[in-house]
Amino acid sequence: MATLKQSYSEEHETMLFSMNTIAKIPRDSQSLKQEKSNAEQGYKPSKFAWTIHFPRASWLLMKNPYYNSTLAALKRGHGPIFDEVSLTYTSDSQVPYYSVLKEGNKIGNFFYRKDINGSTYLYMPRGGALATRSLNKRIPSSIGRDGKKNFRIDVSNDYYIFDMYKNGNIIEDSRLWYKKRS
């Protein structure tokens, strides 16, 4: 059984909790070749995926293969890739670094951030920071007496990952930290 760890973060001025570790999974070379052959320009598949296991669910983290090309286009400020990218993103802090999947559905994004001391971390806000929600795929968690449908959010806390290599890969057995809802 996993033990609950807690730590106070001065940079974020809050108490953070953790019960889960992150495991790295090497990906099959055949599927990587197939991904690369079907991909758009600038695609670089990640050799690894990461998993986080909760008591009743598991998440799969996949690195955004277009992260570097999207940042380069935003910094350049012109060109055909910039025209396409600027419709979705206005700054580099909006570009997702990792996508989070649960049972085959995307539930959120982790974003690359730097704190006041210059160290890097990954951050996923409550709600997963998905711009659009597909309401037709979701099933209401309950229906009230007045007939109103209540939908449960997939990501109910702010999540943080602090242990990363300089290339952005997550360190094996690092912890997923979360800020409890108030």
Buried (B, 14 or more C-beta within 10 A) or exposed (E): EEEEEEEEBEEBEEEBBBBBBBBBEEBEEEEEEEBEEEEEEBEBBBEBBBBBBEEEEEBBBBBBBBBEBBBBBBEEEEEEBBEEBEEEBEEEEBBBBBBBBBEEEBBBBBBBEEBEEEEBBBBBBBBBBBEEEEEEEBEEEEEEEEEEEEEEBBBEBBBBBBBBEEEBBBEEEBBBBBBEEE
